[in-house]
Amino acid sequence: MSVLSPVLTRRVLRVAAVVGVLLVAFTIRVVTSAASELAEGDALREAGDKEGALVHYRRAARWYAPGSPYHVTALNHLGEMAEAAERDGDTELALAAYRAIRAAIMSARSFYVPERDRLEAANARIADLMSSQPPPPMDADKPRDQLRQEHLALLREIPGPHVGWTLLLLLGFAAWVGGAFAFTMRAIDEEDRWVKVEALRWGATIVVGFGLFVLGMVMA
């Protein structure tokens, strides 16, 4: 059974450490952004600016990280705003809040859709409210239940992520992780000394790759 040499072992551990630090940094970025947007939404809601609060709650809910409480709280606040608007007869605000819930959840989807039950509930309310509005001339003869079912069918379609942004995300991830690997292999010599040119080159690759990854994830 072969054993890694001390030099190779150090390099493997460096790769793992750099990748781990970057993953932690990414998670912190997501969680702190969600918390900041949530706080801004709370301040605007308390000041009576419902539309402004809705925008920030939607942004907070888009910053999704498994286990984070902030996007869940933002979705809860959007639901509360939607229900209150319905009680007040403000259909426009209610629709905006339910659509914000849907948009936030859809933007966080990957190989699965988070908060699926909440998404279904928002879809149902959007369909109900849309079908209660005066229909366009082409649908004037349709009964309300049919209009509701048609709206709901469209809302339940879950399109895949945008191809261009997904490719950018994958490119950024490859540059991020590949740059981290190259940094540990080339920017530090066998005597644990910095190689300045290589450190700058691969450090820049890591930063750019990470930025592209975040941008692609948000936009895809």
Backbone hydrogen bonds in HBPLUS format (Angstrom, degrees):
<---DONOR---> <-ACCEPTOR-->    atom                        ^
c    i                          cat <-CA-CA->   ^        H-A-AA   ^      H-
h    n   atom  resd res      DA  || num        DHA   H-A  angle D-A-AA Bond
n    s   type  num  typ     dist DA aas  dist angle  dist       angle   num
A0009-THR N   A0005-SER O   2.83 MM   4  6.00 159.4  1.87 159.3 166.1     1
A0010-ARG N   A0006-PRO O   2.99 MM   4  6.16 157.2  2.04 145.3 150.5     2
A0011-ARG N   A0007-VAL O   3.09 MM   4  6.38 154.5  2.16 145.5 152.6     3
A0012-VAL N   A0008-LEU O   2.92 MM   4  6.16 157.6  1.97 151.0 156.7     4
A0013-LEU N   A0009-THR O   2.97 MM   4  6.19 161.5  2.00 150.0 155.1     5
A0014-ARG N   A0010-ARG O   2.91 MM   4  6.13 144.5  2.04 141.8 152.0     6
A0015-VAL N   A0011-ARG O   2.98 MM   4  6.27 159.4  2.02 150.1 154.4     7
A0016-ALA N   A0012-VAL O   3.03 MM   4  6.32 167.9  2.04 152.8 155.6     8
A0017-ALA N   A0013-LEU O   2.89 MM   4  6.03 152.9  1.96 142.7 150.6     9
A0018-VAL N   A0014-ARG O   2.84 MM   4  6.06 166.5  1.86 158.7 161.1    10
A0019-VAL N   A0015-VAL O   2.95 MM   4  6.11 174.0  1.95 158.8 160.7    11
A0020-GLY N   A0016-ALA O   2.92 MM   4  5.94 155.1  1.98 140.5 148.3    12
A0021-VAL N   A0017-ALA O   2.90 MM   4  6.10 156.6  1.95 148.3 154.3    13
A0022-LEU N   A0018-VAL O   2.97 MM   4  6.22 159.7  2.01 151.3 156.7    14
A0023-LEU N   A0019-VAL O   2.94 MM   4  6.18 156.1  2.00 150.2 156.7    15
A0024-VAL N   A0020-GLY O   2.97 MM   4  6.18 157.6  2.02 147.8 154.0    16
A0025-ALA N   A0021-VAL O   2.84 MM   4  6.07 155.0  1.90 146.9 154.5    17
A0026-PHE N   A0022-LEU O   2.89 MM   4  6.11 154.1  1.96 146.0 152.7    18
A0027-THR N   A0023-LEU O   2.98 MM   4  6.21 162.2  2.01 148.1 152.6    19
A0028-ILE N   A0024-VAL O   2.90 MM   4  6.11 160.8  1.94 151.0 156.4    20
A0029-ARG N   A0025-ALA O   2.93 MM   4  6.12 153.8  2.00 143.7 151.1    21
A0030-VAL N   A0026-PHE O   3.01 MM   4  6.32 158.7  2.05 152.3 156.9    22
A0031-VAL N   A0027-THR O   2.95 MM   4  6.16 173.8  1.96 157.2 158.7    23
A0032-THR N   A0028-ILE O   2.86 MM   4  5.88 168.2  1.88 152.4 156.4    24
A0033-SER N   A0029-ARG O   3.04 MM   4  5.99 152.5  2.12 140.0 147.8    25
A0034-ALA N   A0030-VAL O   3.01 MM   4  6.23 159.5  2.06 149.0 154.6    26
A0035-ALA N   A0031-VAL O   2.94 MM   4  6.18 160.2  1.98 149.0 154.7    27
A0036-SER N   A0032-THR O   2.91 MM   4  6.06 156.7  1.96 145.1 151.1    28
A0037-GLU N   A0033-SER O   2.98 MM   4  6.18 167.4  2.00 152.9 155.8    29
A0038-LEU N   A0034-ALA O   2.93 MM   4  6.03 155.0  1.99 146.9 154.4    30
A0039-ALA N   A0035-ALA O   2.98 MM   4  6.18 158.0  2.03 146.3 151.8    31
A0040-GLU N   A0036-SER O   3.05 MM   4  6.31 157.2  2.10 147.7 153.7    32
A0041-GLY N   A0037-GLU O   2.91 MM   4  6.14 155.6  1.97 146.2 153.2    33
A0042-ASP N   A0038-LEU O   2.91 MM   4  6.19 155.8  1.97 150.2 156.7    34
A0043-ALA N   A0039-ALA O   3.02 MM   4  6.27 157.1  2.07 146.8 152.5    35
A0044-LEU N   A0040-GLU O   3.04 MM   4  6.28 162.2  2.07 151.2 155.4    36
A0045-ARG N   A0041-GLY O   2.88 MM   4  6.02 156.3  1.94 148.5 155.8    37
A0046-GLU N   A0042-ASP O   2.94 MM   4  6.10 157.2  1.99 147.3 153.1    38
A0047-ALA N   A0043-ALA O   3.06 MM   4  6.27 140.3  2.23 137.3 148.2    39
A0049-ASP N   A0044-LEU O   2.83 MM   5  5.14 147.3  1.94 160.6 152.9    40
A0048-GLY N   A0045-ARG O   3.06 MM   3  5.08 155.1  2.12 100.3 107.9    41
A0053-ALA N   A0049-ASP O   2.99 MM   4  6.15 160.4  2.03 149.4 155.5    42
A0054-LEU N   A0050-LYS O   2.90 MM   4  6.07 155.0  1.96 147.4 154.2    43
A0055-VAL N   A0051-GLU O   3.19 MM   4  6.51 154.3  2.26 145.9 151.3    44
A0056-HIS N   A0052-GLY O   3.26 MM   4  6.61 161.8  2.29 151.6 155.1    45
A0057-TYR N   A0053-ALA O   2.86 MM   4  6.06 156.4  1.91 155.4 162.8    46
A0058-ARG N   A0054-LEU O   2.94 MM   4  6.09 156.1  2.00 147.5 153.8    47
A0059-ARG N   A0055-VAL O   3.07 MM   4  6.38 155.3  2.13 143.4 150.1    48
A0060-ALA N   A0056-HIS O   2.88 MM   4  6.09 159.1  1.92 146.9 152.8    49
A0061-ALA N   A0057-TYR O   2.91 MM   4  6.11 156.3  1.96 148.2 154.3    50
A0062-ARG N   A0058-ARG O   3.04 MM   4  6.28 133.6  2.26 140.1 152.3    51
A0062-ARG N   A0059-ARG O   3.12 MM   3  5.08 130.6  2.38  93.8 107.3    52
A0063-TRP N   A0060-ALA O   3.23 MM   3  5.45 137.3  2.42  99.8 110.6    53
A0064-TYR N   A0062-ARG O   2.83 MM   2  5.49 127.8  2.10 110.6  94.4    54
A0068-SER N   A0065-ALA O   2.94 MM   3  5.47 165.3  1.96 140.4 143.2    55
A0073-THR N   A0069-PRO O   3.00 MM   4  6.21 157.1  2.05 149.3 155.7    56
A0074-ALA N   A0070-TYR O   2.94 MM   4  6.18 158.0  1.99 149.3 155.3    57
A0075-LEU N   A0071-HIS O   3.00 MM   4  6.21 155.9  2.06 142.4 148.4    58
A0076-ASN N   A0072-VAL O   2.90 MM   4  6.19 152.7  1.97 146.7 154.9    59
A0077-HIS N   A0073-THR O   2.91 MM   4  6.22 155.9  1.97 150.4 156.4    60
A0078-LEU N   A0074-ALA O   2.97 MM   4  6.24 154.8  2.03 148.0 155.0    61
A0079-GLY N   A0075-LEU O   2.95 MM   4  6.20 153.5  2.03 146.1 153.2    62
A0080-GLU N   A0076-ASN O   2.91 MM   4  6.23 153.0  1.98 148.1 155.7    63
A0081-MET N   A0077-HIS O   2.90 MM   4  6.15 157.1  1.95 148.5 154.5    64
A0082-ALA N   A0078-LEU O   2.93 MM   4  6.14 155.0  1.99 146.0 152.9    65
A0083-GLU N   A0079-GLY O   2.98 MM   4  6.19 163.5  2.00 150.9 154.7    66
A0084-ALA N   A0080-GLU O   2.93 MM   4  6.08 160.8  1.97 148.0 153.7    67
A0085-ALA N   A0081-MET O   2.91 MM   4  6.02 156.4  1.96 144.7 151.5    68
A0086-GLU N   A0082-ALA O   2.99 MM   4  6.25 151.2  2.07 145.0 152.7    69
A0087-ARG N   A0083-GLU O   3.02 MM   4  6.32 157.5  2.08 146.7 152.5    70
A0088-ASP N   A0084-ALA O   2.98 MM   4  6.25 144.3  2.11 143.3 153.5    71
A0090-ASP N   A0085-ALA O   2.77 MM   5  4.91 148.7  1.86 156.3 152.2    72
A0089-GLY N   A0086-GLU O   3.04 MM   3  4.99 154.5  2.10 100.2 108.1    73
A0094-ALA N   A0090-ASP O   3.04 MM   4  6.25 163.1  2.07 153.5 159.0    74
A0095-LEU N   A0091-THR O   2.85 MM   4  6.00 164.8  1.87 152.9 156.4    75
A0096-ALA N   A0092-GLU O   3.02 MM   4  6.21 156.8  2.07 142.4 149.3    76
A0097-ALA N   A0093-LEU O   2.91 MM   4  6.15 154.6  1.98 151.3 157.3    77
A0098-TYR N   A0094-ALA O   2.96 MM   4  6.23 167.6  1.97 155.7 158.8    78
A0099-ARG N   A0095-LEU O   2.81 MM   4  5.92 159.5  1.85 151.5 158.0    79
A0100-ALA N   A0096-ALA O   2.90 MM   4  6.03 139.7  2.07 135.3 146.4    80
A0101-ILE N   A0097-ALA O   3.02 MM   4  6.38 151.2  2.11 146.7 153.6    81
A0102-ARG N   A0098-TYR O   3.02 MM   4  6.35 163.9  2.04 148.8 152.6    82
A0103-ALA N   A0099-ARG O   2.79 MM   4  5.95 165.7  1.81 149.8 154.1    83
A0104-ALA N   A0100-ALA O   2.92 MM   4  6.00 161.9  1.96 147.5 152.2    84
A0105-ILE N   A0101-ILE O   3.08 MM   4  6.26 166.5  2.10 153.9 157.1    85
A0106-MET N   A0102-ARG O   2.91 MM   4  6.04 166.3  1.93 155.4 159.8    86
A0107-SER N   A0103-ALA O   2.96 MM   4  6.04 147.8  2.06 143.0 151.4    87
A0108-ALA N   A0105-ILE O   3.10 MM   3  5.23 139.3  2.27  99.8 111.4    88
A0109-ARG N   A0106-MET O   3.33 MM   3  5.35 163.7  2.35 102.3 107.1    89
A0110-SER N   A0112-TYR O   2.97 MM   2  5.17 165.0  1.99 145.5 149.5    90
A0119-LEU N   A0115-GLU O   2.96 MM   4  6.25 151.2  2.05 151.0 160.0    91
A0120-GLU N   A0116-ARG O   2.94 MM   4  6.25 158.3  1.99 152.1 157.1    92
A0121-ALA N   A0117-ASP O   3.01 MM   4  6.26 157.3  2.06 146.9 152.9    93
A0122-ALA N   A0118-ARG O   2.98 MM   4  6.21 157.6  2.03 146.2 152.1    94
A0123-ASN N   A0119-LEU O   2.89 MM   4  6.12 160.1  1.93 152.1 157.9    95
A0124-ALA N   A0120-GLU O   2.98 MM   4  6.21 157.0  2.03 146.7 152.6    96
A0125-ARG N   A0121-ALA O   3.08 MM   4  6.37 157.1  2.14 147.8 153.2    97
A0126-ILE N   A0122-ALA O   2.91 MM   4  6.12 160.1  1.95 153.3 159.1    98
A0127-ALA N   A0123-ASN O   2.92 MM   4  6.14 162.8  1.95 151.2 155.8    99
A0128-ASP N   A0124-ALA O   2.95 MM   4  6.18 154.9  2.01 144.0 151.2   100
A0129-LEU N   A0125-ARG O   2.91 MM   4  6.10 168.9  1.92 153.3 155.7   101
A0130-MET N   A0126-ILE O   2.82 MM   4  5.91 161.4  1.85 152.7 158.6   102
A0131-SER N   A0127-ALA O   2.97 MM   4  5.99 158.8  2.02 144.2 149.9   103
A0132-SER N   A0129-LEU O   3.21 MM   3  5.14 141.1  2.37  94.2 105.3   104
A0133-GLN N   A0130-MET O   3.17 MM   3  5.44 158.1  2.22 106.0 112.7   105
A0139-ASP N   A0136-PRO O   2.86 MM   3  5.50 148.9  1.96 121.3 130.6   106
A0140-ALA N   A0137-PRO O   3.21 MM   3  5.00 168.2  2.23 105.7 108.1   107
A0142-LYS N   A0139-ASP O   3.09 MM   3  5.46 163.4  2.12 115.6 120.9   108
A0146-GLN N   A0143-PRO O   3.13 MM   3  5.45 120.9  2.49 103.6 117.4   109
A0147-LEU N   A0143-PRO O   3.11 MM   4  6.49 160.4  2.15 154.1 159.8   110
A0148-ARG N   A0144-ARG O   2.85 MM   4  6.12 158.4  1.90 154.4 160.6   111
A0149-GLN N   A0145-ASP O   2.99 MM   4  6.23 161.0  2.03 147.9 152.2   112
A0150-GLU N   A0146-GLN O   2.95 MM   4  6.19 154.1  2.01 149.4 156.6   113
A0151-HIS N   A0147-LEU O   2.91 MM   4  6.16 163.3  1.94 153.5 157.8   114
A0152-LEU N   A0148-ARG O   2.87 MM   4  6.06 164.0  1.90 152.5 157.5   115
A0153-ALA N   A0149-GLN O   2.92 MM   4  6.03 153.3  1.99 142.8 149.7   116
A0154-LEU N   A0150-GLU O   3.18 MM   4  6.43 157.1  2.24 146.1 151.2   117
A0155-LEU N   A0151-HIS O   2.99 MM   4  6.26 157.4  2.04 151.2 158.0   118
A0156-ARG N   A0152-LEU O   2.96 MM   4  6.10 143.2  2.10 147.0 155.9   119
A0157-GLU N   A0154-LEU O   3.29 MM   3  5.53 155.5  2.35 103.1 110.2   120
A0162-HIS N   A0220-ALA O   3.36 MM  58  5.01 148.0  2.47 119.7 126.2   121
A0166-THR N   A0162-HIS O   2.91 MM   4  6.01 152.4  1.99 153.4 162.4   122
A0167-LEU N   A0163-VAL O   2.90 MM   4  6.14 156.7  1.95 153.9 159.3   123
A0168-LEU N   A0164-GLY O   3.04 MM   4  6.34 152.5  2.12 143.2 151.1   124
A0169-LEU N   A0165-TRP O   2.86 MM   4  6.10 152.7  1.93 144.3 151.9   125
A0170-LEU N   A0166-THR O   2.94 MM   4  6.26 159.9  1.98 150.4 154.9   126
A0171-LEU N   A0167-LEU O   2.85 MM   4  6.07 157.1  1.90 147.6 154.5   127
A0172-GLY N   A0168-LEU O   2.82 MM   4  6.01 161.9  1.85 150.7 155.8   128
A0173-PHE N   A0169-LEU O   2.88 MM   4  6.13 155.3  1.94 148.0 155.1   129
A0174-ALA N   A0170-LEU O   2.92 MM   4  6.13 161.4  1.95 148.8 153.5   130
A0175-ALA N   A0171-LEU O   2.93 MM   4  6.18 161.2  1.97 151.7 156.8   131
A0176-TRP N   A0172-GLY O   2.81 MM   4  5.92 154.6  1.87 146.9 154.7   132
A0177-VAL N   A0173-PHE O   2.91 MM   4  6.08 177.1  1.91 159.4 158.4   133
A0178-GLY N   A0174-ALA O   2.76 MM   4  5.58 152.6  1.84 140.9 150.3   134
A0179-GLY N   A0175-ALA O   2.77 MM   4  5.50 148.1  1.87 130.6 140.3   135
A0180-ALA N   A0176-TRP O   3.05 MM   4  6.24 148.6  2.15 138.5 147.0   136
A0181-PHE N   A0177-VAL O   2.96 MM   4  6.28 156.3  2.02 150.3 156.3   137
A0182-ALA N   A0178-GLY O   2.87 MM   4  6.10 167.5  1.89 152.0 155.6   138
A0183-PHE N   A0179-GLY O   2.79 MM   4  5.86 151.2  1.87 143.4 152.0   139
A0184-THR N   A0180-ALA O   3.18 MM   4  6.40 161.5  2.22 146.0 149.0   140
A0185-MET N   A0181-PHE O   3.09 MM   4  6.31 142.0  2.24 143.5 154.5   141
A0186-ARG N   A0182-ALA O   2.78 MM   4  5.75 153.7  1.85 154.4 159.8   142
A0187-ALA N   A0183-PHE O   2.85 MM   4  4.95 147.5  1.96 128.3 138.3   143
A0195-VAL N   A0187-ALA O   2.78 MM   8  4.84 152.5  1.85 137.3 136.3   144
A0189-ASP N   A0193-ARG O   2.92 MM   4  5.44 160.9  1.96 152.6 155.0   145
A0192-ASP N   A0189-ASP O   2.91 MM   3  5.24 152.9  1.99 121.4 121.5   146
A0199-ALA N   A0195-VAL O   2.83 MM   4  5.92 157.3  1.88 160.8 168.0   147
A0200-LEU N   A0196-LYS O   2.95 MM   4  6.18 161.9  1.98 156.6 159.9   148
A0201-ARG N   A0197-VAL O   3.01 MM   4  6.19 162.6  2.04 148.0 153.2   149
A0202-TRP N   A0198-GLU O   2.94 MM   4  6.01 176.2  1.94 154.2 155.3   150
A0203-GLY N   A0199-ALA O   2.84 MM   4  5.58 141.0  1.99 135.2 146.9   151
A0204-ALA N   A0200-LEU O   3.00 MM   4  6.00 155.7  2.06 140.0 145.7   152
A0205-THR N   A0201-ARG O   3.13 MM   4  6.41 147.8  2.24 136.7 146.0   153
A0206-ILE N   A0202-TRP O   3.02 MM   4  6.20 152.8  2.10 139.8 145.8   154
A0207-VAL N   A0203-GLY O   3.08 MM   4  6.38 162.6  2.11 148.9 152.9   155
A0208-VAL N   A0204-ALA O   2.94 MM   4  6.10 173.1  1.94 156.0 157.9   156
A0209-GLY N   A0205-THR O   2.86 MM   4  5.85 161.5  1.90 145.4 151.8   157
A0210-PHE N   A0206-ILE O   2.89 MM   4  5.98 159.4  1.93 148.0 153.8   158
A0211-GLY N   A0207-VAL O   2.98 MM   4  6.19 158.2  2.03 146.6 152.8   159
A0212-LEU N   A0208-VAL O   2.91 MM   4  6.18 161.1  1.94 154.9 159.5   160
A0213-PHE N   A0209-GLY O   2.93 MM   4  6.09 153.2  2.00 146.0 153.8   161
A0214-VAL N   A0210-PHE O   3.00 MM   4  6.26 162.3  2.03 153.0 156.4   162
A0215-LEU N   A0211-GLY O   2.98 MM   4  6.16 164.8  2.00 149.9 154.5   163
A0216-GLY N   A0212-LEU O   2.86 MM   4  5.96 165.0  1.88 148.5 153.1   164
A0217-MET N   A0213-PHE O   2.93 MM   4  6.08 154.1  1.99 145.7 153.1   165
A0218-VAL N   A0214-VAL O   2.98 MM   4  6.18 159.3  2.02 150.7 155.7   166
A0219-MET N   A0215-LEU O   3.02 MM   4  6.15 160.7  2.06 151.9 157.1   167
A0220-ALA N   A0216-GLY O   2.83 MM   4  5.61 147.3  1.94 145.0 152.3   168
